[in-house]
Amino acid sequence: MKKEKVMGTKKWIYWVSIGIILIIVYKFLDNFSGIGKWIANLFYILMPFVIGIIIAYVLYVPSAKIEKYLKSKTKLKHTRGISIMLIYTLSLMGIALIIKFIMPILINSITDLVSNIQNYYNAISTDELTFDIAPRIQTNILKPVVEYIQKINFEEMFTPDKIKTYIDSAFGAVKSIVNIFIAVICSIYILAQRESIVEFINKFAKSTMNRNGYYKFNKYFSSGNQIFVKFISSQVIDAFIVAAISSIAMSIIGVKYSLLLGVFIGISNLIPYFGAIIGVAIAIIITLLTGGWKQALIMAIVVIILQQIDANIINPRITSSRLKISPLLVIFAVTIGGAYFGVIGMFIAVPIITLIKLVIEDFIVEKLNEKEEVKIEQEKSDNDKLE
């Protein structure tokens, strides 16, 4: 009787639990919009922490290298704190220099380009080479571009109010100085206590998973971290290098708006595979308008050579190890990432698909090994029967 009572109690608890779960699922589906708002509000609250993680990710590699250098070359204590202070000081100085010297040039270049776009557009038809094919170029390529650009009032786009709006949009939920401050503080703590954070995650996983699950988690967490840190930090550094050498090269050639076009090529280079093609193509069109076909041809040759040098020499050295992923998979990842998450999705799609590829490959190998083991066991069993 006692055993039956216990079994009955367990059965009752089981059915009550099922009922509660069904009610929760029903209320979730019935109030989906309200839950969506709650999730959006939670994301808004956590945005400073998300921004802090991103900042720490970007600054991790240079901070770690400075710390390693200080440990090997000096007898200073608290090398981590010094390295973090130095990297943030250098970052703030870089941002200040960009705002003071480069931003005004970029804004003036954009304003001047828009103001004179019609003159460039009209002048293209008098070019000695494009005289015969000018109508076709004007109708199919230049006219749609010019009409689109002319609709944009760039002078109004760079008023103080508009710039504030862009900053608000860029940061999303981080719309106040307090939130920005929280994001920076979080990133500093993440960089300072990175071993403690990783150790806590490691202990938590070890305490809640079986041996095989913990092994896989540890492997993919470590691999994913390395992939993201190397890829994102190297792409940002590479974008600065590409922007600088492209601007200098175009300036030597005499291309108008060389700094603007160089920065655009560098930023577009952040997007794998498609970015470089789009950036160079738009730069060629603008140079064709402002400097004629000869200058556009020279610029195209020089920039394409620089892109090849970057792709085969500079970028691999910065990344230190190439991601072993096929171009087809890169195109697929960038397309899907861009379709669902915009420019950010295109940027992070490659490291994500690389990690997914690693997981799938390990899964395939594991299943093949299991089948091989079953086959060997079966063969042994058959041999034992024959004997």
N, C-alpha and C positions, 0 to 999 in steps of 0.2 A: 504493500500500500504506500509505503514511504517513497519507494522508487517511482511508482506511478504518479504520485503527487509532484515529485521533482520534475519528471518528464512533462507533466501537464503545465507546470509553471514555466518551464523553458519554452514550451509551445506557445503559451500565452504571450510571453515577452517577444518571441519571434514575430507573431502576427501583429502585435502592437507596433513594433519597430517598422514593419512593412507598411502599416497604415500611416505612420508619421511621415515616412519617406515619400509615400504617394501624395499626401497632403502638401508637403513642401514642394514637390515637383509640380503639382497642379497650381499652387499659388505662384510659383516662379513663372510658369507659362501664362497664367491668367493676368499677372501684373508685370509683364515683360518690360513695358516702357518705363515703369517706375523703377525696376531693378536696373535697367540701362542707365537711367539718370543717376542712381546711387553709385554705380560703377564709374560713371563719368566724373562724379563729384569726388570719389575716392582717388581717381587718377589725378584730378586737379590738386588734391591735397598732397599727394605723393610726388608731384612733378619736380619740386626742388631736389628731392632725393634722387630721382631719375637723372636729372641734369647733373647732379654731383657725381653720380656713377660714370656718366659719359665723360665729364671733365677729367676724372681720375684715370679713366681708360686711355684718354688721349695723352695725358701727361705722364703716364706710368713709365714708358720706355725711356724718355730723356731724364726723368727723375732718378730712375734706377741706375742709369749710366753715370750720372753725376755723383751719386752716392758711392758707386763702385770705384770711381776715380779718386774721390776724397779718401776712401779707406786705404787705397793702395799707395797714394802719393803723400798723404799727410798723416799726422798723429792726432788729428782733431777728434774730439768726442761729439756725440750727437750728430753724426754725419747725415743721418736721414733727415733730421729737422733742417739742417743747413741746405741739403739738396732740394727739399721741398720749397724752402724760402727762396732759393735762387731760381728755380724753375717758374715759380709764380711771379717773381719780380721780372724775369725776362719776358714772360708771357704778357704781363701788363704793359711793359715798355714797348713790346712789339705791337700790341693793340693801339697804344697811344700814338706811335709813329705812323701806323697805317691811317688812323683817323686824321692826324695832322697834315701829313704830306701826300699820301696816296689817294685818299678819298676825294679831296678837292679836284685833283687831276682827273679822276675817273668821272666825277659829276660834270666837270667842264667838257670833257670829251664827249660824253653822251649828249649833253645839251647842244654842243656844236654840230655833232653828227646829225641830230634831228633837225636842227635849224637849216642845214645845208643839204639835206637829203634830196630835195627836188632838183637842186643844181647839179648834184652828182648824177642823178637819174637822167637829166636832160643831156649831160655831157657825154654819156656813154655811147649815144648814137653817132657822135662825130668821130669816134675812135677809128683809126685807119683800118684796123682788122675787123672790128665788129660793125662796120657800116652796113654791110649786106645782111648780116645775121642779127643786127640790133633789134629789129621789130620782134623777132622770135624770142630773144633774150628778155626784152622788155615785157612782152605779154606773159610769158610762161614763168619767168623767175623773178625779175626785178619789180614788176608792177605789184604783184600781191604783197611782196615784202615791204615796199615803199608805202603802199596804202595802209598796211597794218601799223607800221611805225608812225605814220603821220597822224593816226588816230590817238596816239599816246602823247600826252602833254608831260614831257619829262621834267620841265621846270616846276610844275605843280607837284610832281611825284617826290621832289626832294625838298619840300618845305619842312620846317621844324615839326609841324604837326604830323605830316606824313611819315617822317623818319621815326617819330615816336610810335606811330601805328605799326610800322614795319618791325620795330624792336619788340613791341607787344606780341605781334603775330609769330615772330621767330621763337620767342620764348614760350609761347602758348600760355599755359597757366601761370608761369612765373612773370607776373605783371607788376611786381613791386620790388623795391630795393631790398626789402626784408627777405623775400623769397630768393633773390639772387645771392644775397649774403649767406643764406642757409645752404644753397647749392654749393657755393665755394667752400664753406666750412665743412660740409659733408665730404667733398672731394679731398680736402686736406686730411681729414680723419681716415678716409679710406686708404689714401697713400701711406699715411703714417702707421696704420694698424693692419696693413694688408695680410701679414702672416697670421695674426690673431683671427681675422675674419675667415680666412681660408681654413684655419685649424678648427674653428667652431663648426663650419659647414661640414668639414671632414668627419668630426666626431658625431655630429647629428646624423649624418648619413650612415655611419658605421653602426650606430645604436639602433637604427630603425630598419635596416636592410639586412638580408642574408648575405653570405660571403660573395656569391656570384653577382648579386645586385650591386653590392658595394664596390666590387672590383670594376664593374662596368661604369657606375656613376663616377668613380674616381678617375677612370681613364678618359671618359668623354668630357668631364668637367675640366680636367687639365688640358686636354687637346683643344676643347672649345675656347678656353681662355687664351691659349697660345695663338690660335688662329685669329681670334678677334683682335688681340693686342697688336700682333705683328701686322695684320692686314690694315686695320684702321689707322694706326699711327704711321705706318709706312706710306699709305696713300695720301695722308695729309701732308707729310713732308715732301713727298714726290710732287704733289700739286704745287707747292711753293716753288720747288726747283724748276718745274716745267714753265710756270708763269714767269719766273725771273729770266730764264734763258730765252724763252720765246719773245718776251718784251725787248730784251737786249738785241737779239738777232733782227727783229723787225725794225727796231730803231736804227740799227746800222744800215739796213736796206733803204730806210727812208719812208717806211710805211706810216701813214697818218694814223693816229690813235693807237700807236704800238703798245702802250701800257694797258689800255682798255682791252685790246684784243688778246694780249698776253695773259692778263688776269682771267679773261673769259675762257681761254684755252686751258689754263691751269685748273680752274674750277670744274669745267666740263670733264677734265681728265680724271676726276674723282669717280665718275661713273664708269665702271669697267666696260671695255669693248666698244659700246656705242658712244661714250662721252668724247673720246678723242676725235672720232669721225665727225660728229656733230659740231664740235668746237672749231676744228680746222675748216670745215665746209662754210660755216657762217663767217669766219675770219676771211676766207677767200672772197666771198661775195662782197663784203664791206670794202676790202682792198680793191676789188674790181671796180667798185663805184667811185672810190676816192683817188685811186692811183692808176687806173687803166689795166689792160690785160697783161702787159709786160711785167709790171710790178706784182700783180696778182700771181702770175706764173712763177716768178722768182721766189716770192713769199711762200707759195705752196710747196715748192721743192725744198726750200730751207726748213720749213716747219715739219714737213713729213720726215726729212732726214733726222731732225731733232727728236721727233716722236719715236723713230726707230732706235736711236741711241738710248732714249729713255727706257723703252720697252725691253731692250736686250742687255743694257749695261747698268744704267742708273737704278731703275726700279728693282731688279734682282739683288743688287748690292744693299739697297735700303731694307728690303724685305728679309734678306739673309737666307730665305728658303722659299722656293716657288710653291704655290698651291698646285698640287697635282690634280688638275681638273680640266676636262676637255673644253674647247671653245663652244661647242654645241650646248653643253651644260651651263656655261656662263651666260650665253644668250638666253636660254630658257629661264634661268634664275633672275636675271636682270629684267626680263619681260614681265614675269609674274610679280616680282617685287615692286616694279614700277606701277603695274596695273592696280595693285591693292594698297600700296603704301607710299606712292609717289616717289619723289627724288630720294628720300631717305631709304625707302625700300630698295631702290636700285643700287644704292650705295652699300647696304649691309647684306644684300642678297647673296653675294659670292661667298663670304665666310659662313653664312648659314647653310647654304647648299653643300659647301665643303664638309661641314660637320655631319650633315644628314647622309652624305655619300659615305663617310667613314663608318657611321653606324650601320648602314645597309650592307656595306662590304663585310663588316665583322659578323653580321647576322647570317649572311650567305655562307661564309667560311665555317661558322659554328654549325649550321645545319648540314653542310656537306660532310663535316667531320663526324657528326652524329650518325649520318647515314652510312659512312664508311665503317664506323665502329659496329653498327648493327650488322652490316654485311660480313665483317670479319667474324663476329660472334656466330652468325648463321653458318658460315663456312666451317667454323670449328665444331659446331653442333652436328653438322652433316657428316663431318669426318669421324666424329666420335661414334655416330650411329653405324657407319660403315665398318669401323673396327669392331 
